[in-house]
Amino acid sequence: MPELPEVEVVRSGLAPVLEGATLARVQVLDPRSLKRHLGPHESFVDELEGARLEVPLRRGKFLWVPIARSDRALVCHLGMSGQVLLGEDTSDFGSHLRILFELEEARLGATRVGFVDQRIFGSMAIDDVLDTGDTRPAGFGGVDSRVPISVAHIARDPLDPAFDAAGFSRKLRAKNTEIKRALLDQTLISGIGNIYADEALWATKLHYRASTPSLRPARVQELVEAVQSVLTKALAEGGTSFDQQYVNVNGVSGYFSHSLNAYGRAGQACPRCQSILVREPWMNRSSHRCPRCQRTPRSR
């Protein structure tokens, strides 16, 4: 599933094209991609055609585009394989095109935006937006303090300027759980998935089953800084792409996979101590770690 860097790459690519753009035509080719939209797909089309869009925002793995002069927004979640691609009148988005947006005027060479989703786990919807209750932007990328109702339960992510590291530390240490479970809890901290959790835990020499109450504030701060560092580096490299499902708005894959220290490197030498990295089953997925650097906790 795309994590924060991959979704931010999409948001930043869409921003100069969608901000201030007017939608001339909307086609829903597969209503299954509107499974989170409240109402028939005709209402999705009717509300968006002729609408002017504002700058796209992101919180964690969620994207939304506020609709100008309204309290509504177009919300997008990429799911497992969703892509938002820019194109021209003659562009072929392929057989997995689910929703097509046509712009009233070409912007930076783009006249169309396609939502492509092979597995149809992603979705788009129109949702009401509510004020966050403070003056800070609700998401990364703009100044709007309103957030869609369907995104309001998602915590701020570690690259959000309004992210409260001290508050996160208190909530984390108050939980009686394992550290990786906490990092993947999108209501506690958002945008982190399996890849970047493994990378941050490797960087701080923490085992994925380390108990959150056992972590001192300084240790949590070290972890937060590691998470921010790995996300920032991944973002600079266009995200992590293991196949053609994770691409930017121009269909180009990211190359952070070449910079990974732990995830996907089982059987290879640890870059830090040269021990052989291992892959272990965890919560219906896998965790990657160095058995020497990331010692198994004595309890839990």
N, C-alpha and C positions, 0 to 999 in steps of 0.2 A: 504494500500500500504506500502511495506517496506520502512522505512526511513533510515537515515544515519547509526544508529547503526546496523540495520539488514543487510544492504548492506556491511558494513565494516566487520562484522563477516564472511560473505561469502568471501570477498576479502582476508582477513587474512588466512582463511582456504585453499584457493586455492593457495596462494603464494608459499609455499614450494613444492607444487606438480607441478605447471605449469612453474615456473621459470627455464629456461634451457631445458624444455621438448620439444620433437619433436612429432608432431601429425602423427601417422601412417595411420589413417583412420578417415574419417568424414562422418556421415550419417545424412541426413536431412529427418526426418520422417514426418514432417509437414511443408511445405513451408510457411505457414501462420506466422511462427515464424521468418521469414526473411523479414517481410513487410517493414522494414527500410533499407534493403540491396539493393544497387543500382546494379541491374543486376540479371540474373537468378540464381537459387539456385545452378546450376552446377558450376558457377564461384566461389561461396562461398566454395564449396568443393575443387575445383581445386587449389585455392590459399592457402588453409590451409593444405591440405595433404602434408606431408613432411616438413612443416614449423617448425622452432624452435621458441619458445615463450620466452618472457622476463617477468619480474616481473609484476603482475597485479597492476593497479593503480585505484584510485577512486576519483571522484569529486562529492560531494553531493550523489545522488542516482544512478549515472552512474559508471559502471565498464568498464575498457578496458584493453586489454592485447596486448602490442606492439609486432609486428612480427619482429624477429631479421633480421638485414641487409636489412631493408626496411623502407619506410615511410608510413606504413600501420598498422592498429591495429584491433583486434577483439573487438567490442563494445557490451556491454550487458546492458540491462535495464530489471529489474525484473517485472515491471508492477505491477499488483495487486496480482498475485499468483505465479510468477516465482521462481524457485529454481535451483541452480546449485549444483549437488550432486556428490560425489566421490564414485566409486565402483570398483569391481573386475570383472574378466571375467564372473563370474556366477551371478553377481548382477542383480536383476530385478528392474528397475526403475519405473515400473508401466505403466498404460495405458495412462498417460499424458506425456510420454517422447516425446519430439519434435525433439531434436538434440542430437546425440551421438558422442563423441570424444573418440578415442582409442589412447593411448599413446604408443610410440615405446618401451619404457622400463617402468617397474613398478617403481613408485616413492612413497615412504612412504606407500607401500602396495596398492596404487591405480593404476589401469591399464585403467580405463575408467572414463569419466566425462560426466554426463548427464544433459541436460537442460530440466527441467520438468516444465510444465506450464498448469495448469488446465483451466484457462479462456482465454489464448492466448492473453493477453494484453501486455505481455513482448515481448522482441525481441532480436535478435542478428544480427549483420551486420559487414561487413568489411568496414573500412573507412580510408581515408587519414588522416595523422596527420600533424599538423602545429606547428611551434615553438611559444611559448607564447610571445616571445619578451623580456623576462627577463631570468635571470639565475636560477630562482626558479623552483623546480619541478612542473609540471603541475597538479599533483594529489597526493593524500595521498598514501604513501606506497613505493615510489621509488624516483629516481633522474632525470628521463627523463623530460625534459622541453617541450616536445611536447604534444599537446592535439588533439584528433580527431575533425574534423570539426563539427560533429554533437553534440559535447559537449562544444565547444568553447564559446557558449552563456551562459553557466551555470556559475554562480558566485562561487567563492571559498567558502568552507563550514567552519563553526566556529572551527573545529578541525584541519584544514589545517594549518601547520606552517606558510604559507604565507598569511593567512587571515589578512586583514587590518581592525581592529576594528574601528579605527578612521575614515577611509574612509567610512565604512559601516554606521557609525553614521551620517556622513554628508549627505549621500544619503538618509538615512531613514528619517531624519528630513526635507529634502527638498521635500519629497513626501506628497501629500495631500490625505491621505488614513487612513484606520484603521490599528492598529498595527498587528492584526493577518493576515490581507491580506498581509501586508508587509513581515511578517515572512514566509509566504508560497510562496512568489515570488522568484522562483529559479534563476532569473537573478539578484536578489539583495543579497540574501544569500541562500545557497543551503543546501539540506539534511534534512530540517525541514518539517514535515508534521503535520497532525492534532493532533496526540498524544503528540509530544514533544513541539508543540506550546502551547497547553493547560497547560502542566506541567510547562513550563518556565513562562507563564503569571501568573499562580497560585503562583509560587515562588516569583514573584516580586509584587504581589497584583495588577496587571494591568487587567483591563477589556479588553476583546478582541476587543471592539469597540473604545478604546482610540485613539485619534487623534495623528498621528505621529508628526505633527509640534508642538504639545504641549509638547512633551517630551524634557527635557533638556539633554545635553550630559551626565551628571552623571547618569541620569535615564536610558539612552540607554546603558551605560557601565554596569550598574547593570543587565540589561536584557541580554546582551551578556554573561556575566559571568554565569547567571542562565542557559542560553541555553547550554553553554559549560559544565557546571556541570551536567545537566540532561543527556546530550548525553554521557558524559564520564561514568557516572554511569550505564546507560543502556547498553553501550558497554561492560562494565565489567561483566554484568549479562547476556550477550548473546542476548540482544535485547528484544523486546516485542512480545510475541506470544499469541494470543487469540485462535488460532486453529493450525492445522498441516500444514497450508500453509506457515508459516514463520519459517523456520528451517535453521540450519547451513549446511555445506557441508556434514556432517555425518548424517543429518536427525534429529538432536536434537533441540528441541524448547528452546528459551530463556525464562528467568523467571523474567524479569523486571516488568511484569504486577503486581507482588506482591508488587512492590515498588511505584506504581503510587499514586499520591496524589489527583488528580482531574479527569483525563480522565477515563471514564468508571465507575465512582463511584457515579453517580447521586442517590440521596436518602440516601446516607451515610453521616456520620459526617465528617466535614472538620477536617483534622489532626491538624490544627492550632487553630481554634476558636470553633470547635464543632457545627457550624451551618450546616444545611443540604445542601449538594452540589446539584446543579441543572444542567440539560442538556437542552440547548436551541437551536432551529433551527438557522442555520447560513450558508448562501451560499450553499444550497443544501446538507449540512452536519450538524454536530452538534458541539457545543462548551460546555465545562464543566467548571464550575466556582463555587466559593463560593460567595453567594450574600452579605455577610458581609465583607469579605476581599477584594473582587474585585467589588467595587461599580460601578454602571452604570454611565457613563459620563453625565454631564449636557447637553452637546451639542452632535451633530452627532447622 
